[in-house]
């Protein structure tokens, strides 16, 4: 079965989702003739990127996209952003549909290969540079003596120009 062919009703027949906790459980159909159903426990695994992955009908889906389908009855058109930046927090009130650019605006951590480990701080020689992307353009924020100063400049700019930023 192709991923796009999984319907909200099929998902609801197989899994139960708790919007307040963001957890999914598989439904046991032990009493198929009586119509009674019971939950059988938490399911899925966590990927290396930190997302909850759940297998449904031979395909794997991220829990946040399944939560969207379960609650709203349709697949998200683009991306789903975790408002608090925690990819394991799949409570429906922590999820919002967005474009790729908006999703990137809510980035909270530096990439794993970052020399400083701080968002927006890049080493150039013995100094630290901060730049931010806005409207497909890189904006130079300045050169600083420390990575922390470059990071602080980046966070200030991010709060001012990135509408989807929740830092």
C-alpha positions in Angstrom: 0.0 0.0 0.0 1.4 3.4 -1.0 2.0 5.9 1.8 -0.4 8.4 0.4 -3.2 5.8 0.3 -3.4 5.4 4.1 -6.6 7.2 5.1 -7.5 8.8 8.4 -10.2 6.1 9.0 -7.7 3.3 8.3 -5.3 4.8 10.7 -8.0 5.2 13.4 -9.0 1.6 13.0 -5.4 0.5 13.7 -4.0 3.0 16.1 -5.3 5.1 19.0 -3.8 8.6 19.4 -3.9 10.7 22.5 -3.7 14.4 21.5 -2.9 15.5 25.0 0.2 13.3 25.4 1.1 12.8 21.7 1.3 9.0 22.1 0.0 6.3 19.8 -1.0 2.8 20.8 -1.9 -0.1 18.5 -5.5 -1.3 18.9 -5.9 -5.0 19.5 -8.9 -6.5 17.7 -9.3 -9.4 20.1 -13.0 -9.0 20.1 -13.7 -8.4 16.5 -17.2 -9.9 16.6 -18.3 -8.0 19.6 -17.0 -4.6 18.3 -14.9 -4.1 21.5 -11.3 -2.9 21.1 -8.4 -2.6 23.5 -5.1 -0.8 23.3 -1.9 -2.9 23.5 0.8 -0.4 24.4 3.1 2.2 23.0 4.6 1.5 19.5 7.4 2.6 17.2 11.0 3.6 17.5 13.1 6.7 17.6 15.2 7.5 14.6 18.8 8.8 14.7 17.4 12.3 14.0 15.2 12.0 17.1 11.8 11.5 15.4 9.3 8.9 16.5 8.7 6.4 13.6 5.7 4.1 13.5 5.0 1.2 11.1 1.5 1.0 9.7 0.5 -1.5 7.0 4.0 -2.2 5.9 5.1 1.5 5.6 6.9 3.7 8.1 5.6 7.2 9.0 6.8 9.9 11.4 4.4 10.2 14.4 3.9 13.9 13.9 2.5 13.4 10.3 0.3 10.5 11.6 -1.0 12.7 14.4 -1.9 15.4 11.8 -3.8 12.8 9.7 -5.5 11.3 12.7 -6.8 14.7 14.1 -7.4 16.6 10.9 -8.4 13.8 8.6 -5.9 14.7 5.9 -2.2 14.4 5.2 -0.2 17.7 5.7 0.5 19.4 2.4 4.1 20.4 3.4 6.1 20.2 6.6 5.0 19.8 10.2 6.8 22.0 12.7 7.3 21.0 16.4 6.7 24.4 18.0 8.8 23.7 21.0 11.7 22.2 18.9 11.3 18.7 20.5 10.8 16.2 17.7 9.4 13.7 20.3 6.7 16.0 21.5 3.9 15.0 19.2 1.0 16.6 21.1 -1.3 18.1 18.6 -1.1 21.6 20.2 2.7 21.4 19.6 2.4 20.8 15.9 1.7 23.2 13.0 1.7 22.9 9.3 4.3 25.1 7.6 6.6 25.6 4.6 10.2 24.4 4.6 11.4 28.0 5.1 9.1 28.4 8.1 10.3 25.1 9.5 13.9 26.3 9.3 13.0 29.5 11.0 12.2 27.5 14.2 15.6 25.8 14.2 16.8 25.8 17.8 20.1 23.9 17.8 23.3 24.1 15.8 24.1 21.4 13.3 26.0 18.4 14.7 29.1 19.5 12.7 29.1 23.0 14.1 32.5 24.1 15.4 31.0 26.3 18.1 28.0 24.1 18.9 26.0 27.4 19.0 23.3 28.5 16.5 24.5 31.2 14.1 28.2 31.3 15.2 30.9 30.4 12.6 34.6 30.6 13.1 36.6 32.6 10.6 40.3 32.7 11.7 40.5 33.8 15.3 37.1 35.6 15.2 33.5 34.5 15.1 31.0 35.6 12.4 27.2 35.5 12.6 25.0 35.5 9.5 21.3 34.7 9.1 19.2 33.7 6.1 16.1 35.8 5.4 14.1 35.8 2.2 16.7 33.5 0.5 19.4 36.0 1.2 22.3 35.7 3.7 22.5 38.7 6.0 25.8 39.5 7.7 25.3 40.3 11.4 28.9 41.0 12.3 32.3 39.7 13.5 32.8 38.9 17.2 35.5 38.0 19.6 33.6 35.0 21.0 31.2 32.4 19.7 28.7 33.4 22.5 28.6 37.0 21.2 28.0 35.8 17.6 25.3 33.5 18.9 23.6 36.3 20.8 23.5 38.5 17.7 22.0 35.7 15.7 19.3 35.0 18.3 18.4 38.7 18.5 18.1 38.9 14.7 16.2 35.6 14.6 13.6 36.9 17.0 13.1 40.0 14.9 12.9 38.6 11.4 11.8 35.0 11.6 8.1 35.0 12.2 8.0 31.3 13.0 10.8 31.4 15.5 9.7 30.5 19.0 13.0 31.0 20.8 
